[in-house]
Amino acid sequence: MDVSPLSQALLHELIENRGELLQKQAGFDPVALSEAIKILEDEGYPLNRVGAGYRLAPGTPTPQALKQLLDGSFGQPYSYQGRLDSTQDAVRRLALEETPEGAVVLAERQEQGRGRRGRAWASRPGQSLTFSVLLRPRLHSSRLSLLSLAAGLAVVEACALGGLKWPNDLLAPDGRKLAGVLLEAQFAGEHLSYAVLGIGLNIHRPVPEGAAALEEFGQVSRVEVLARILQGLEARYQQLYHDPEGVLRDYRAKSYTLGHRVRVMTSAGAIEGEALEVASDGSLVLKSGTQTHRISAGDVQMVGRFSV
């Protein structure tokens, strides 16, 4: 649906006022105003009715609200959108325009959001954080998987809750999924041109069946969580260049996978056994019977500990 000029004007007013109350403006036709507000809501912008006006829901991650919380370069530039096909695709377009590393696109609603292995990822306006970050790593391709682990570590540290299922799913203490991370890389021959890191995090209810929300565990502001993730991600990303072992050490400490029996679905089939270690290249070391497997990609299911 196209956003009308009136809807655009109202959205600008809401964002510029940092979500403060928007009263009915003199000279606005009430019917036209009502239609314009409905368009914004259909586009995914989380609006609350307050008296005779509207405001963005508290904690909405507008550019102004986020800027006040950031002290690094990740999140600059930052684009806050209602409806998009995919934040991953939007950031890919930015990458081709020579946009600097750290650029972020966040959408309240994604029509074609995706997770790992081609799965769909549903975003819920006002209740989740679904965003993508542009990276231009100067890492050898053999260390690219460590970037995925570092991203998962930044998310769990920002949320201060739960643990990680290899490689980077954030699980609540009861095993329900809180967040997922998708890393897509673009190569020119053997040279890594850029990477797009997508993160989807459930903040408020309702959420997909079987999933958890941070809100279940206390008061949560979406923009504050976003700021913590971006700052933590930037720090962990820089650490990969001078202390990758430190990233691995801290990742292992947050792992819900290591030391437990798991079933891993790989391209060659399912392997079940005990998760022994995360190797220096980020792969999962699994002992199955008398054999030891080193898995670089696959879907992990916890056996016994959780039904996730």
C-alpha positions in Angstrom: 0.0 0.0 0.0 1.3 3.5 -0.9 1.8 5.9 1.9 -0.2 9.0 1.3 1.3 12.5 1.6 -0.7 13.1 4.7 0.5 9.7 6.2 4.1 10.7 5.4 3.6 14.1 7.1 2.1 12.5 10.2 4.9 9.9 10.4 7.5 12.6 10.1 5.8 14.5 12.9 5.6 11.4 15.1 9.2 10.5 14.6 10.5 14.0 14.9 8.6 14.4 18.2 10.3 11.2 19.4 6.9 9.5 19.8 5.2 12.3 21.8 1.5 12.9 21.5 0.3 13.9 18.1 -2.9 15.9 18.5 -5.4 16.4 15.6 -4.1 19.2 13.6 -6.2 22.2 12.7 -7.5 22.1 9.2 -7.1 18.3 8.9 -10.3 16.6 7.7 -11.1 14.0 10.4 -11.9 11.3 7.8 -8.7 11.9 5.9 -6.7 11.9 9.2 -8.3 8.6 10.2 -7.5 7.0 6.8 -3.9 8.3 7.0 -3.4 6.8 10.5 -4.8 3.4 9.3 -2.4 3.4 6.4 0.5 3.9 8.9 -0.8 1.1 11.0 -1.1 -1.2 8.0 2.4 -0.4 7.1 3.5 -1.7 10.5 4.1 1.5 12.5 3.1 0.8 16.1 0.7 3.7 17.0 -1.1 4.1 20.3 -4.3 6.2 20.6 -4.0 8.8 23.3 -6.9 11.1 24.0 -7.6 13.0 20.7 -4.3 12.0 19.1 -1.8 9.3 18.5 1.8 8.5 19.4 4.4 5.9 18.6 4.4 3.1 21.1 7.0 3.5 23.9 10.4 2.1 23.1 9.9 2.4 19.3 13.3 2.3 17.7 13.1 5.6 15.8 16.4 7.2 14.5 16.1 10.0 17.1 15.6 7.6 20.0 18.4 5.3 18.9 20.9 8.1 18.3 20.6 9.1 22.0 21.7 5.7 23.1 24.6 4.9 20.7 28.3 5.7 21.3 29.8 3.7 18.5 29.6 3.6 14.7 27.3 0.7 14.2 23.8 2.1 13.6 25.1 5.0 11.5 23.5 5.4 9.1 20.2 3.9 10.3 16.9 3.5 8.5 13.7 2.8 10.4 10.9 1.4 8.1 7.4 0.2 8.4 6.9 -2.5 5.7 9.8 -3.9 3.6 10.2 -7.1 1.6 13.4 -7.9 3.4 15.9 -5.9 5.5 18.6 -8.3 4.1 17.8 -7.2 0.6 17.7 -3.6 1.6 21.1 -3.7 3.1 22.5 -5.6 0.1 21.4 -2.6 -2.0 23.2 -0.2 0.4 26.3 -2.4 0.1 26.4 -1.8 -3.7 26.1 1.9 -3.1 29.4 1.9 -1.1 27.5 2.7 2.1 29.9 2.5 5.1 30.1 -0.5 7.4 27.8 -0.5 10.3 24.7 0.7 8.4 21.5 -0.7 9.7 18.0 -1.2 8.3 15.2 -2.1 10.6 11.6 -2.9 9.5 8.5 -3.3 11.7 7.0 -5.7 9.1 8.9 -7.9 6.5 7.0 -9.5 3.7 9.8 -11.9 2.7 11.9 -12.1 5.9 14.1 -15.2 6.0 16.1 -17.2 8.4 18.8 -19.8 8.0 18.5 -22.5 5.4 15.8 -20.6 3.5 13.2 -20.6 6.3 10.7 -17.7 6.7 11.1 -15.3 9.6 7.9 -13.6 10.7 8.3 -10.1 12.1 5.5 -8.6 14.3 5.1 -4.8 14.2 5.8 -3.3 17.6 6.6 -6.6 19.2 10.0 -7.7 17.7 13.2 -6.4 16.4 14.0 -7.4 12.8 17.0 -5.7 11.3 20.1 -6.2 9.2 23.7 -4.8 9.5 26.2 -4.1 6.8 29.7 -5.4 7.4 32.8 -5.2 5.3 35.0 -7.8 7.1 38.7 -8.0 6.5 38.7 -11.5 7.7 39.9 -14.6 5.9 37.0 -16.7 4.5 38.0 -19.5 6.9 37.2 -17.2 9.9 33.8 -16.0 8.5 31.9 -18.5 10.7 33.4 -16.8 13.8 31.5 -13.7 12.8 28.3 -15.6 13.1 29.3 -16.8 16.6 30.3 -13.3 17.6 26.9 -12.0 16.5 25.1 -14.6 18.6 27.3 -13.7 21.6 26.5 -10.0 21.2 22.7 -10.8 21.2 22.8 -13.0 24.3 24.9 -10.5 26.2 22.6 -7.6 25.2 19.5 -9.6 26.4 21.3 -10.8 29.6 19.2 -13.9 29.4 19.4 -17.5 28.3 22.1 -19.1 26.2 23.1 -20.1 22.7 22.2 -23.1 20.6 25.0 -23.6 18.1 25.7 -21.6 16.0 23.7 -18.6 17.1 20.1 -19.1 18.2 19.3 -17.4 21.5 17.2 -19.7 23.7 15.3 -18.7 26.9 16.2 -20.6 30.1 13.3 -23.0 29.3 14.6 -23.7 25.8 12.2 -21.7 23.8 13.7 -19.6 20.9 14.1 -15.9 21.5 16.2 -14.9 18.5 17.9 -16.0 15.4 20.9 -14.7 13.4 21.5 -15.0 9.6 24.8 -14.2 8.0 24.9 -13.9 4.2 28.2 -13.1 2.5 29.0 -11.8 -1.0 32.3 -12.9 -2.6 34.1 -11.6 -5.7 36.2 -14.7 -6.5 38.0 -15.5 -3.2 37.6 -12.0 -2.0 34.9 -11.2 0.5 33.2 -8.1 -0.7 30.7 -7.6 2.2 28.5 -9.4 4.6 24.9 -8.8 5.7 24.0 -9.8 9.2 20.3 -10.3 9.9 18.9 -10.5 13.4 15.4 -11.3 14.5 14.4 -11.0 18.2 11.0 -11.5 19.9 10.5 -8.7 22.4 6.8 -8.6 23.3 3.9 -11.0 23.0 2.1 -12.4 21.0 4.9 -14.4 19.3 4.9 -17.5 17.1 3.7 -20.6 18.9 6.4 -22.2 21.1 8.6 -19.1 21.0 9.5 -16.9 24.0 9.6 -13.1 24.4 11.9 -11.0 26.4 8.9 -9.3 27.9 8.1 -12.5 29.8 11.2 -11.9 31.9 10.8 -8.2 32.7 10.2 -4.7 31.4 11.9 -4.2 28.0 12.4 -1.2 25.7 12.9 -2.2 22.1 15.2 0.7 21.3 17.3 0.1 24.3 17.8 -3.6 23.4 18.6 -2.6 19.8 21.3 -0.1 21.1 22.8 -2.8 23.3 23.0 -5.3 20.5 24.6 -2.8 18.1 27.2 -1.7 20.7 28.0 -5.3 21.7 28.2 -6.4 18.1 30.6 -3.7 17.2 32.8 -4.6 20.2 32.8 -8.3 19.4 33.4 -7.7 15.7 36.5 -5.6 16.5 37.6 -8.3 18.9 37.7 -10.9 16.1 40.7 -9.0 14.6 42.9 -9.0 17.7 41.5 -11.7 20.1 39.4 -14.3 18.3 40.1 -16.8 21.0 38.6 -14.5 23.5 35.4 -14.4 21.5 35.4 -18.2 21.4 36.0 -18.5 25.1 33.1 -16.2 25.9 30.9 -17.9 23.4 31.6 -21.3 24.9 30.6 -20.0 28.3 27.2 -19.0 27.0 26.6 -22.2 25.1 23.6 -24.4 25.8 24.9 -26.9 23.3 28.3 -28.0 24.7 28.3 -30.9 27.1 24.9 -32.1 26.0 23.5 -34.7 23.6 22.3 -33.2 20.3 21.0 -34.3 17.0 22.4 -32.3 14.0 20.8 -32.3 10.6 23.5 -31.9 8.0 23.5 -32.1 4.2 24.7 -35.7 4.6 22.0 -36.6 7.1 21.4 -36.6 10.8 24.2 -37.2 13.3 23.5 -37.7 17.0 26.0 -37.5 19.8 27.6 -35.4 22.5 28.6 -31.9 21.7 32.2 -31.7 22.9 33.7 -28.4 21.7 33.4 -25.4 19.4 36.7 -25.5 17.4 38.9 -22.5 16.6 37.2 -22.2 13.2 33.7 -22.1 14.8 32.7 -25.7 13.8 31.0 -28.0 16.3 32.9 -31.1 17.4 30.5 -34.0 18.0 31.2 -37.4 19.4 28.9 -40.1 18.1 29.8 -43.6 19.3 33.5 -44.2 18.5 33.5 -41.5 15.9 34.2 -37.8 16.2 32.6 -35.4 13.7 33.5 -31.8 12.9 30.4 -30.0 11.7 30.6 -26.6 9.9 26.9 -26.2 9.1 23.7 -27.9 10.3 20.6 -27.6 12.4 21.0 -28.6 16.0 18.2 -30.2 18.1 18.8 -30.6 21.8 18.1 -34.1 23.0 16.8 -34.5 26.5 17.6 -31.0 27.8 15.0 -29.1 25.7 12.5 -30.1 23.1 13.8 -27.3 20.8 
